[in-house]
Amino acid sequence: VQLQASGGGLVQAGGSLRLSCIASGFSDSGLTFSDYAVGWFRQRPGKEREAVAAVTGSGDGTYYTDSVKGRFTISRDNAKETVYLQMNRLKPEDTAVYYCAAGLIPLLYSDYERDYEYDYWGQGTQVTVSS
């Protein structure tokens, strides 16, 4: 299983970016992409990695950390095995390396922030927001 994160870049405060996380290889695990919850995490300079948002396998449940509620939207297209993170009204404090991760997490609403619940991780993509 591989996860490929992309879409990061440099943007001014107030701007937008859309991150993508493309998955592959799930058929080798005997399961499908839609069986897996996907989360986006970030690691800001000098900070620990933190959960940003997560979506259930079916896409009908989404969860956000308080600091991004109303600005970020997570969604998924299971046919394309892709999860998106639309980030609007970006702030300098959103500057971080963003990672996507996938896991079999039945209680996503309570566990989405626990990085040890995720089995697969993509490489990071840098998001830099200038003031």
C-alpha positions in Angstrom: 0.0 0.0 0.0 1.3 3.4 -0.9 -0.1 6.9 -0.2 1.1 9.8 -2.3 0.4 13.3 -1.0 0.7 16.3 -3.2 -0.6 19.8 -3.7 1.4 21.8 -1.2 3.1 25.0 -2.0 3.6 28.7 -1.1 0.5 30.8 -0.7 -0.4 34.2 0.8 -2.5 34.4 3.9 -6.1 34.2 3.0 -5.4 32.0 0.0 -6.4 28.5 -0.8 -4.7 25.2 -1.6 -6.1 21.7 -2.3 -4.0 18.7 -1.1 -4.5 15.3 -2.7 -3.7 11.9 -1.3 -3.6 9.2 -3.9 -3.7 5.6 -2.7 -2.5 2.4 -4.4 -2.0 -1.2 -3.6 -5.0 -1.7 -1.3 -6.2 -4.7 -3.4 -3.0 -6.5 -2.3 -4.2 -6.3 1.3 -7.5 -8.1 0.5 -9.5 -5.0 1.4 -10.5 -2.0 -0.6 -9.7 1.7 -0.3 -13.2 2.3 0.9 -12.6 0.1 4.0 -10.0 2.6 5.3 -10.5 5.8 7.1 -8.1 8.5 5.9 -6.7 11.3 8.0 -4.6 14.4 7.3 -1.9 15.3 9.8 0.5 18.2 9.9 3.7 19.0 11.6 4.4 22.6 12.2 8.0 23.9 12.8 9.0 23.0 16.3 5.8 21.3 17.0 4.6 17.7 17.3 2.6 16.1 14.6 -1.2 16.8 15.0 -4.3 15.6 13.4 -6.1 18.0 11.1 -9.0 16.2 9.6 -10.3 12.7 8.9 -12.9 11.0 6.8 -14.6 7.6 7.1 -14.2 5.0 4.5 -17.6 5.7 3.0 -17.0 9.5 3.1 -20.2 10.1 5.2 -18.3 11.1 8.4 -15.8 13.9 8.7 -13.9 15.2 11.6 -11.8 18.3 12.1 -9.5 19.8 14.7 -10.9 23.0 16.1 -8.4 25.3 14.5 -9.4 24.4 10.9 -13.1 24.0 11.3 -15.0 26.2 8.8 -11.8 26.6 6.7 -10.7 23.1 5.7 -12.8 20.4 4.0 -11.9 16.8 3.7 -13.5 14.6 1.0 -12.8 11.5 -0.9 -13.4 9.8 -4.2 -13.2 6.1 -3.7 -13.4 5.4 -7.4 -10.2 7.3 -7.8 -8.8 6.1 -4.5 -8.1 9.7 -3.6 -8.7 11.9 -0.6 -8.6 15.7 -0.8 -8.1 18.4 1.8 -9.4 21.7 0.6 -7.8 24.5 2.6 -9.3 28.0 2.4 -8.6 31.2 4.3 -5.1 29.9 5.1 -3.2 31.5 7.9 0.6 31.7 8.6 0.1 29.2 11.5 -1.1 26.6 8.9 2.4 26.4 7.7 3.5 22.8 8.1 4.4 19.6 6.4 1.1 17.8 5.7 0.8 14.0 5.7 -2.0 11.7 4.8 -2.6 8.4 6.5 -5.0 5.4 6.2 -6.2 3.0 8.8 -9.0 0.6 9.8 -10.5 2.7 12.5 -14.1 1.8 13.4 -14.5 4.6 16.0 -13.1 7.4 13.9 -15.0 10.1 15.8 -13.0 9.4 18.9 -9.8 7.9 17.5 -9.0 10.0 14.4 -6.4 12.1 16.3 -4.4 9.0 17.4 -1.7 8.6 14.8 -0.9 5.0 16.0 -4.4 4.0 14.7 -3.2 4.5 11.2 -1.4 1.8 9.3 -0.2 3.5 6.2 1.4 6.9 5.8 2.3 9.0 2.8 5.3 11.3 2.4 4.7 14.8 3.4 3.9 17.8 1.3 5.0 21.3 2.4 2.5 24.1 2.8 3.9 27.5 3.5 1.6 30.5 4.2 3.2 33.9 4.0 1.8 36.8 6.0 
